Amino acid sequence: MTCLLASHLTFYLTMRVILVVWLALLILSCKEQEVSNPYQFVIPDNFPESKYSFQNNPITKDGFELGRMLFYDPILSRDETVSCSSCHQQHVAFADPLHVLSIGVDERVGTRNALPIQNMAFQQFFFWDGGVNHLDFVPINAITNPVEFDESVGDIVDKLNASSFYKNQFNKAFGEKEVTSQKVLHALSQFMVLMISANSRYDKYIRNEGELLSTQEQRGLLLFKQNCANCHSTDLFTNGDFLNNGLDTDENLDEGRARITEFNEDKGKFKVPSLRNVALTDPYMHDGRFNTLKEVLQHYSNGIKTSSTVDNRLFTNNSPGLSLTEDEQNDIIAFLQTLTDESFIKDKRFSAPLMPKQ
């Protein structure tokens, strides 16, 4: 009898151990699936909260993949020669490495340099002058601009509704075959909000993930905090504001933000761009006037032009310029290069999809 009870007890304990191990493995498996879900929006530990609301547009695999197709498809332009990817190429953090100013249909030249597409979910205003304040409406700017896509949203909807391939893709993404402008914009947003760049050497260093910065890079980081971080703040490396950074005098000012607000105090002000992947995204400034980071640092050191709206943080002892030495400029550039995110520019989720013949 004693042996029988001992046998039952051993069996019971063994089953409990098996059950506990099984539950632990199940929980770990679920967590692993959750973490590795490539279509889940996850805020990096060193990032602020998202400004994009997912309540009206939750990300799905099919919605994301549809947005990816539309991003790379020139069907969005009038003559079907230009796509979003024409001015936003992945290997340079979705900036334009070929043109100082954006080029559209019929080789028409735009008025601004194409900003990189990255960390869009964390932004409140878009484009150099902040003319759009919601990510869902960003594509409309390029689509309807006569020197970019030169197309209407209505014509795009008609073209997509005429495609059996796209109607099937929209059905998979939204449960309805009919293509609408809202679905087009929501699909593109689902693609863009997942374009998060947060895995540079700097990120790994700041998150204590085993990355070390060289002595020069650490000097550059300190100099950056002292001279640049007021405007290029947080780990997004922008305060999201609009500032005049001393590129031109009053006589030569591009109106910039004032084109939207119609306030004189906004003349010559442009959105402070993020410096993430900045080593890849030349040329620099709203008009692409600088080709190298060295030129940019030289501008801030001794090239500031005074005007009625120039930012007062660009003065040292009441004189224009930050007075950075040659060595200090080189140190800052060394730090800026640590912001390059190799995993972002090589992420296959964001690369051109294989499109079937339609």
Beta strands, then each sheet from edge to edge (+ up, - down):
strand 1: 242-243
strand 2: 270-271
strand 3: 315-316
strand 4: 319-320
sheet 1: 1+ 2-
sheet 2: 3+ 4-
end
